[in-house]
Amino acid sequence: MTIIVITGSSRGIGASTAVQCASKGMGVVVTYNSHPAGADAVVRQITAAGGKAVALALDVGDIGSFAGFRTRLAGALQATWGRDSFDGLVNNAGYGNFNAIESVTEAEFDGLLNVHLKGPFFLTQALLPLMADGGHIVNLTSATTRVATPGAAPYAAFKGGLEVLTRYMAKEFGARGIRANAVSPGAIRTEMTGATFDQHPEFETMLAGQTALGRIGAADDVGKAIASLLLEDNGWVNAQTIEVGGGYNI
């Protein structure tokens, strides 16, 4: 069985990805930071449908915790699947903090940096010994790297860095047959963005109007794409950034 580790999968795109991967026969390690109930709900949904999943705590912004997470992951892999390795890592965990450049504080900047670039870099490094040869890494980036969105400068800059890092991962890990790709969502309604859209429906209307398919996306639109990318059917797709946005701002 293919086993996938998905960071930040207690809700939103990560949760959808977990469910979609399980529906395609993959085992899933759900990770959470501050929302254990959500992670447990995702695991229950997967197991109720006949799949297999476990939930582990992980703060992607705390690089010093990664060695301990690797140890706990190794234990969970052995206990749940009788495996010493896993096959795919989805670096999904993240958050938004929209603020104009002149107002961004160093603390805000560093928080976004740690979660969106530094965290994925060092988590991938820490977990490489457990990743099977022929595995796959998917990094979640953002259409804000292509379309400048006022207030998103640090977030977009780090997501842009993650896109570059994705190509370097593909290059450096290729000898082990490990692929690396990035998935770049467009305007998506999730738990993170839903409150903003509800408070400012005109914003959602504007984004839908800028999207060729005439609506903003849902978490499942992205989760299905990621799960599909992890399948061997896409085994020759490597070092790419794939925008999943319905034709956003084209």
C-alpha positions in Angstrom: 0.0 0.0 0.0 1.2 3.5 -0.9 1.4 5.6 2.3 1.2 9.4 2.2 2.1 12.0 4.9 0.1 15.2 4.6 1.0 18.2 6.7 -1.8 20.4 7.9 -4.5 17.9 7.0 -7.0 18.4 9.8 -9.1 20.7 7.6 -9.3 22.5 4.2 -7.2 21.3 1.3 -5.1 19.0 3.5 -8.2 17.2 4.8 -9.6 16.9 1.3 -6.3 15.5 0.0 -6.3 12.9 2.8 -9.8 11.7 2.0 -9.1 11.7 -1.7 -5.9 9.7 -1.3 -7.6 7.2 0.9 -10.4 6.8 -1.7 -7.7 5.7 -4.2 -6.4 3.0 -1.9 -3.5 5.0 -0.2 -2.8 4.9 3.5 -2.7 8.4 5.1 -0.8 10.0 7.9 -2.8 13.1 8.9 -0.9 15.8 10.7 -2.3 18.6 12.8 -1.0 21.5 14.9 -3.9 23.2 16.8 -6.9 21.2 15.6 -6.7 17.6 16.9 -10.5 17.2 16.7 -10.4 17.9 13.0 -7.6 15.4 12.4 -9.6 12.7 14.4 -12.6 13.5 12.2 -10.6 13.0 9.0 -9.3 9.7 10.3 -12.8 8.5 11.3 -14.1 9.5 7.8 -11.3 7.5 6.1 -11.7 4.4 8.3 -15.5 4.5 8.0 -15.0 4.2 4.3 -12.7 1.2 4.7 -9.4 3.0 4.5 -6.5 3.3 6.9 -5.2 6.5 8.5 -3.5 7.8 11.7 -3.2 11.3 13.1 0.1 12.8 14.5 0.8 16.2 15.9 3.2 18.4 14.0 4.1 22.1 14.1 5.7 22.8 10.8 6.9 26.1 12.2 9.0 24.4 14.9 12.0 23.0 13.1 13.5 21.7 16.3 10.6 19.3 16.7 11.2 17.4 13.4 13.5 14.8 14.8 10.9 13.8 17.4 8.2 13.7 14.7 10.3 11.4 12.6 10.6 9.0 15.5 6.9 9.1 16.1 6.2 8.7 12.4 8.4 5.6 12.2 6.5 4.1 15.1 3.1 4.8 13.5 4.2 3.3 10.2 5.4 0.1 11.8 2.3 -0.2 14.1 -0.3 0.6 11.5 1.1 -0.7 8.2 4.1 -2.9 9.2 6.3 -0.6 7.2 9.6 1.2 7.8 9.0 3.7 5.1 6.4 5.9 3.5 5.9 6.9 -0.2 4.7 10.4 -0.4 5.0 13.8 1.4 2.5 16.6 0.8 3.9 19.8 2.3 0.5 21.5 2.7 0.4 23.2 6.1 0.1 26.9 6.0 -1.8 30.0 6.9 -2.6 33.5 5.5 -1.7 36.8 7.0 -2.5 39.6 4.6 -0.9 42.9 5.3 0.6 45.7 3.2 4.4 45.7 2.9 4.8 48.9 4.9 2.9 47.3 7.8 4.4 43.8 8.0 6.2 43.2 11.3 9.4 41.1 11.6 7.4 38.6 13.7 4.7 38.2 11.0 7.4 37.8 8.3 9.3 35.2 10.3 6.2 33.2 11.1 5.2 33.0 7.4 8.8 32.1 6.5 9.0 29.3 9.0 5.8 27.6 8.0 5.8 28.2 4.2 9.5 27.7 3.3 11.9 26.9 6.1 9.5 24.3 7.5 9.0 22.4 4.3 12.7 22.5 3.6 13.8 21.0 6.9 10.9 18.7 7.3 11.6 17.1 3.9 15.3 16.8 4.9 14.3 15.2 8.2 11.9 12.7 6.6 14.1 11.7 3.7 15.6 8.7 5.5 12.0 7.3 5.9 10.9 8.0 2.3 10.9 5.0 0.0 12.9 5.2 -3.3 10.5 6.1 -6.1 8.5 8.3 -3.7 6.9 11.7 -4.5 6.9 15.1 -2.8 4.1 17.6 -3.5 4.6 21.2 -2.3 1.5 23.5 -2.0 2.3 26.9 -3.4 -0.1 29.6 -4.5 -1.4 31.5 -7.6 -0.2 34.6 -5.7 3.3 33.8 -7.0 2.0 34.5 -10.5 -0.7 37.2 -9.8 0.5 40.0 -7.5 -2.1 40.3 -4.8 -1.8 43.4 -2.5 -1.2 42.3 1.1 0.2 38.9 0.2 3.9 39.9 -0.4 5.7 37.8 2.3 3.3 34.8 1.8 3.7 34.9 -2.0 7.5 35.4 -1.8 7.9 32.3 0.3 5.6 30.3 -1.9 7.6 31.4 -4.8 10.7 30.2 -3.0 9.0 26.9 -2.5 8.4 26.6 -6.2 12.1 27.0 -6.8 12.9 24.6 -4.0 10.6 22.0 -5.7 12.7 22.0 -8.8 15.9 21.6 -6.7 14.3 18.7 -4.9 13.4 17.0 -8.2 17.0 17.4 -9.3 18.7 16.3 -6.1 16.4 13.4 -5.3 16.1 12.1 -8.8 18.9 9.5 -8.3 16.5 7.8 -5.8 13.6 8.0 -8.2 11.8 10.6 -6.0 9.7 13.1 -7.9 8.9 16.6 -6.7 6.1 18.8 -8.0 4.2 21.8 -6.8 0.5 22.4 -6.8 -0.6 26.0 -6.9 -4.2 26.7 -6.0 -6.1 29.7 -7.3 -8.9 31.3 -5.4 -10.2 28.6 -3.1 -12.9 28.6 -0.4 -11.6 26.8 2.7 -11.9 27.2 6.5 -9.0 29.7 6.2 -10.7 31.9 3.5 -14.4 31.2 4.1 -14.8 33.9 6.8 -13.3 36.5 4.6 -15.6 35.5 1.7 -18.6 35.5 4.0 -17.8 39.0 5.3 -17.0 40.4 1.9 -19.1 38.6 -0.7 -18.1 41.1 -3.3 -14.5 39.8 -3.0 -15.7 36.3 -3.8 -17.7 37.7 -6.7 -14.7 39.5 -8.0 -12.5 36.5 -7.9 -15.1 34.3 -9.5 -15.3 36.9 -12.3 -11.5 36.6 -12.8 -11.7 32.9 -13.2 -12.4 31.4 -16.6 -14.8 28.7 -15.2 -16.8 31.4 -13.4 -16.5 30.4 -9.7 -13.9 30.1 -7.0 -12.6 26.7 -6.2 -13.4 24.3 -3.4 -11.0 22.2 -1.3 -11.9 19.1 -3.2 -10.9 20.7 -6.5 -7.4 20.8 -5.2 -7.4 17.6 -3.1 -8.5 15.6 -6.1 -5.7 17.1 -8.2 -3.0 16.3 -5.6 -4.3 12.7 -5.1 -4.2 12.2 -8.9 -0.6 13.5 -9.1 0.5 11.0 -6.5 -0.7 8.1 -8.6 1.7 6.2 -10.8 -0.3 7.3 -13.8 1.5 10.6 -13.3 4.9 9.0 -12.7 6.6 10.9 -15.5 5.4 14.3 -14.2 8.3 15.9 -12.3 9.7 19.3 -11.4 6.5 21.1 -12.4 4.3 23.7 -10.8 0.7 22.9 -11.7 -1.8 25.6 -11.1 -5.2 24.3 -10.0 -7.4 27.4 -10.2 -10.0 27.0 -12.9 -8.2 29.5 -15.2 -7.6 32.2 -12.6 -6.6 35.6 -14.0 -5.6 34.5 -17.5 
